[in-house]
Amino acid sequence: MRLLDKVCIITGSANGIGLASARKFSSEGAVSIVCDRDKELAENAAVSIRAEGGRAYSYFVDVTDRQTVEAMVYDVQTRLHRIDTLVNNAGITKDARLINMTEEDWDAVINVNLKGAFHCTQVVAKHMLARGTGSIINTSSITGVYGNFGQGNYAATKAGVIGLTKTWARELGSKGIRVNAVVPGSIATHILDTVPPEQLDKIKNGCWLKRIGQPEEVANVYAFLASDEASYVNGATIEVSGGVSL
């Protein structure tokens, strides 16, 4: 088990990539800390992981609310006495073209996707610094690299996440804390539920593997970065997109 007894916090982990990651981490021996704004879904996720023989706890966390982040981290630290990994996975979309985007939709996406990662990392990093070890994994997106029509707010946050990753890797690497980013392409989560079939076909054809990715395929990369196998990986951006950038 690559993550035996490691304590891993995953934000936005009641469903999608986050839930797949929590399950993967637990299957590798970790204690998964399932964090989400949907308290009931988070608890259901933790219960399902425990039913599968894993270890998991659920917490209500709104990453835009510093107090809920601090309360979760304090309880995890008090209960388990360590935090080994933080996955900044929580994210939202509120799509619109530039001329139609409201300030409220701009701010909402910035606050969750970018400021939320700042809140969580700053709070968790203090505990990692005290132990001199840790892995922080930030979720970017292929949209943050190439942009996407109607997703200016989302693209800005995901490009920003890469910038934060590079900066934090410089600041924290010498202290024993690795910071890396994962760049998913089109993954089969609820975000794709409203995409018309013809658009999904275009997405598939734009990928050299000719298919949509699965949440578990991103979770596998998270697990590697959280493990000691990635002990010399710092400041990297790893694309999990089936090769759309080729």
Secondary structure as UniProt FT lines:
FT   TURN            2..5
FT   STRAND          7..11
FT   HELIX           16..27
FT   TURN            28..29
FT   STRAND          31..36
FT   HELIX           39..51
FT   TURN            52..53
FT   STRAND          55..60
FT   TURN            63..64
FT   HELIX           66..80
FT   STRAND          85..88
FT   TURN            98..100
FT   HELIX           103..109
FT   HELIX           110..115
FT   HELIX           116..131
FT   STRAND          134..139
FT   HELIX           142..146
FT   TURN            149..150
FT   HELIX           152..172
FT   HELIX           173..175
FT   STRAND          177..184
FT   HELIX           190..192
FT   TURN            193..194
FT   HELIX           197..205
FT   TURN            208..209
FT   HELIX           215..226
FT   HELIX           228..230
FT   TURN            231..232
FT   STRAND          237..240
FT   TURN            244..245
//
